[in-house]
Amino acid sequence: MSSMRRVVVVGNGIAGLTSCETLRAEGFDGDLVVVGAEPEPAYSRPALSKALLKPDGGLDGHELAPASHGATELRGVHATALDADARRVALSDGSLLDYDGLVIASGSRARRLTDSPHEHTLRELRDAVALRGALAGRPSVTVVGGGVLGMEVASGALAAGCDVTLVANAVPMVRQLGPYLAGVLGASATAQGLKTMVARDVRVVDRGGHLQVSADDRMIETDVVVTVVGDLPNTEWLGHSGPLHTDSRGRLGDGVVAAGDVARWDGIRTPLWTSAIEQAKVAAATLLRGDDAPVLAFQPYFWIEQFGIHLKAVGGIPLDGDPEVLEQDDVGQLLRWTHDDGTRTAVSVNWRIPIPKLRRLTAA
């Protein structure tokens, strides 16, 4: 592994960026090439819903500090095939890249419900810019999908002055967070004017270029439709569908590792920004050091900003039952759940607390 002269990183998102930075920190001084399907340098994907959709959010809220890894960046092209025996990646511009080590961090794309260009999704920077423009005229908006991102899109649309309906096949956020926290967020959303519909059969119907949403055969008239119904790992270029299955260090084969949304590590896929960072650190170290590299020791952490609620959580979710209330006041709470296996999850709801301290609250 130490004889590697060139490492190719497919993907210029946070997993790809972190892989490059880790390779340099680990002492790799060879040729480093990054292949990125998007034309922009790596940016903060969470900021697309947390900052760019806010009326007062700056257009630079997604930007990260300039990369310092010194890699050759090939932007606006994507990988189309891999020849693992020859250690070669084919690109969409017809060029071929030989490698000694390969990091697959090609991420995922939004799952779509139609082929219509009028169906908005939110996965890339261009999606956020298009959606921000669509919301500027304060149209009626229907959001399909009641997960974290769907609720953040609905929150941003409400803040932009739009009339917003959210349609989902379950109570929003209950699958992701559990009933207690879903109730907290749902109450705040309703108080701010969000209309919510729960329906078993939800479809987007294209009527001559104008999209409508059908919820259990009830047609919702709307100006803008945004679907937020999950993602699909970008693995087609590998002749694969679904996430890549790696070991606990991100290995797929000799000289090949994977990290981020594209991968299922040791049987578990954790599509979180923080998870992609930690996976990329381990995968890059493994590429150079093999079994001497650390295995992944990751405690889930995420944050939500929607409907006036700022929530941070450390530990496993969703959460069953009522929490232990550690602290609270008129506007916020500091909560903790203890699970059957003895592990804990700590959550702050509109409560200022440093993340390291929140992590310490999960200690047994």
N, C-alpha and C positions, 0 to 999 in steps of 0.2 A: 504493500500500500504506500510506503514512503517513497517509492520510485515513480509515483504519479507525476506526469508532466503537464497533463491537461485535464481539467474537470469541466464538464458541461452541466449547467443548471438549466433545466427546462421549466420556466415559470418565473415571472418577475414580480410576484406578489410578496407578501411578508415572509412566507416560508422560503422562497428563493433568495430574498434579500438576507434573511438571517443565516441561511446556509453559507452564502458567500462571506459574510462577516465572520462566521465561526471558522470557516476554512482558513482564512487569513490569521485569525487569532490562534489557531492551532499550529501555525507555522508553514502552511502551504504557500509557496512563493512561485508556483508555476503558472501556466496559462489558465485563466478563468474566463469562461464564456457563458453569458446569460442569454437565454432565448425567451423573449416575452411577446405574447400575442397582442397585448395592448401597446399602443404607441407611447404611453406615459411611463415615467419611472415609477418605482414602487410607491404606493400611497396607502393611507389608512382607510381600509374598507369600512370599518365601523362608522367612520365619519360621514359616509354617504347618507346614512339615515339619521345620524345624531347631530350633524352640523349643516350639511349642504341643503337639507330640506327645510331648515328653519328660515323664516322670513328675514331674520337678522343675521343668518349664518353667512360668513364670508366664503367666497369661491375658492379660497386657499385653505379652508379648514381641513382638507384631506391630505395636505402635503406633509411629507416626512423630511427629515434632515437629509441633505445630499449624501449619497452612498460614498463610503471611503474605501471600498474593497478593491478598486482599480480594475474591475472586470471589463472585458469587452461586452457591451450590451447590444444585442440585436433585437430591436423593438419593432413591433408591427409584423412580425413573422411568427409562425407557430410550427411545432414539430408535427410531422405527418407519418413518420414510421421509425421504428427502432430495429436495427440489426445487432442483437446482443452478441452474436458470435464474432462479428467484425468490429464490435464496439464503435458503432456509427449511428448517428441520428440524421434523418432526412428532414429538410425544412421546406416550408411552403413556397419559398422563392427558388426551389430547385437545387439549393446548395446542400452539401453533406458536411457533417461535423464529426470528426473522429475524437474519441475520448479515451482516457484511462479510467476516469471515474465519472459517474453520472448521478445527478440528483434530480429526481422526478418530483416537481412541485407545480404541476400544471393546473392545479386547483379544480374548480367546478364552475358550472354555469347555471343560470336560473332555469328551472323547469317551467315550461310554457304550456298554456292550455289551448292556444290557437296558433295559427301561422300568420295571424294578422299583424302588420306593423303598428297598428293602433293599440295593441296590448302592451301596456307598460310593465316592465319588471325592474328590479333594483339589484344589480349585481356588480356592474362596472361603473366607472366614472361617467361614461357617456350616458348610461341609464339615468344617473342622478341629475345630470345637466338637462336631459330631455324632460324628466319628470318635473324638475323645478320650473322649467319653462311652461309646462302644461298647467301647473298650479297657479301661475301668475295671474290668470284671469278670474280666479276664484270660481272654478266650475264645480258642478256636483261630481263627487268622486265615490266610486265603489271599490273597496279593497277586498280582494278574495284571499283569505288566509289569516288565521288568528294566532300565529306564532309571534315570536319576538319581533322579527323584522316587519311583519304585517302590521302589528300594533304601532311600531315606530313610524311607519309610513302614514298610517291613519292619524297619528299624533301630529306629524309634520303638516299634513294636509289641513287639519283643523286649525293649526296655528297660522296657516296661510290664508285663513278666512273662508275655506271651502265647506260646503255641506257634505258630510262624510258618512257613508254607510259601510260597515265591515261585515262581511259574510264569511262564516266558517262552519265546519261540520262538527264542531265541539265548542264549548265555552272557551273564549279566547284565553290563551296562556295556561289553561289548566293542565294540559299534557306536558308542557315544558317546565312549569313551576310548581304545580300542585294547587289545590283549591284555595288555600289561605292567601297566598300571594296573588293568585289570579283574581281573587275577590278584591284585594286592595287596588290592583291596577284597573280592574273593571269598574269599580265604583268611581274612581277618579276620571276615567274615560267618559262614563255616562254623565258625570257632573259637568264635564266640559263640552258636552253636546254630541258625542259619538253615538250613532245609532247602530245597534248590533243585531244581526240575524243569525240564528243557528239553524242549519238545514242539512239534511242527509245528502241530497243530490244538488250539487252546485256546478253550474256550467257557464261558460262564456259563449255567447251567441253572436256571430258576425252577421249583421243585417245590412248588406250593401256597404261595407266599410265602417258602419257605426256599430260599436260593440255594446251589448247589453248583458246583464247577468241574470241567469235563471236560478232561483233558489227554491227547490221543491216545486218546480213549475210556476212559481210566482216570478214574473218578469220585473226587473228593477231598471227603470229608466235612469240613465246616468250619462254624463258628459265624458268622464275619464274612467277607465278601468285599469286597476293595478293588480296584478296577480303575484302573490308571494306564497308559493306552494312547494317550497323545497328546492333542492338543487341536484344536479347530475354531475358526477366526477368526470373530468376531461381525460378519459382513458381510451377513446376510440383510436387514437394514433398508435396505440399499442396493440390493437386488435382485441381490445378488452372492453367489457361493459361493466359498470359498477366500480367500486373502490378497489384499490390494489391492496392485497393482504401481505403485510410485512411481519417480521418478528419484532421483539421488544426494543430493537435498536434501529428499526426502519429499513432493514435489509430486504431486498427482493432477489438478489443474486450476486454473482461475483462482480464487485465494483459498481453495484447499482443500489441506491437507496431511494426512499420516497418519504415525503413529509407534507403535512397540511391536509386540506380538504380532499385531496386525491387518494388518500391512504386510509386503510383500516389497520391500526397498529395493534399487533398481538390480539386481533379479533375485535377491537373496539374502534369505532370511528367517532371522533370528537371534533365536530366542525366549529371550533371556537378560535378566535384571533390569538388568544394566549396559548392555546394548544399547538397551533401551527408554529409559533415561535419556539416553544420548548422541544417539539419534535424535530424541527430543523437543526437545532443545536446538537442534539444527540445523533441525528443521521449524518451530519457533516463530520462530526468527530469519529463516528464509526467508519466512515469512508477512509479515513486516514489511519485510525488506530485499531480497527477491528474489535475484537473482544476486550481490548483494554479500555475501550470507551465506556462511559456509564450507560446503564439502561435508563429508560424514561421513568422518572419519578415525578408525576405531574398531579397537582391538586387543582381540579377545575376552578376557574375564576372567570366571572363575566360581570358586565354592568349593563344597566338599562336606563335610558332617559326617555320618558314618554309621559304625556298627560300630567306634567308637573311632578312626576315621581322620579327620583334618582335612586335606583336600587343597585346595590353591589352584593354579590354572593360568592362565597368560597366554600367549596364542597359539593357533594353529589346532589343532583336534583332528578326528578321532581320530588316535592316534599309532602308527606302525608301528615295529617293531624295538625293540631295547634302547636305553636312554638312556645319555647321558654322565652319570656320577655325579659331581657337583661336590662334595658334602659328604654325610656320613652318620654316624650313630651307632647305638646299640642300638635306638632307637625311631623314628628318622626319616631322611629322605633329601631332598636337594636335587638335582633332576634336570633335564636339558636334552636336547631332541631337535633335530636340524638336518634340515630338510626338503630335498627335491630342488631346490626353487627358491631355497634359501639362507636362507629365513626360519627362525625358531627358536621353540620353545615351551619355557617354563620351568615346572616343577612342583615344589611343595613338598609333601611328605608327612610330616605331624607334625613339621614343621620351622619354627620361628619366623623369619619374615622379612617385613619391610614390603613392601607391594605395589609401591611405586616401585622398590625394589631388585630385586624379582622381574622387573619389566618391563625393567630395565636388562640383565638376563641374556639377554634375547632379542635384544639389539642385535648386528648382524653384526660 
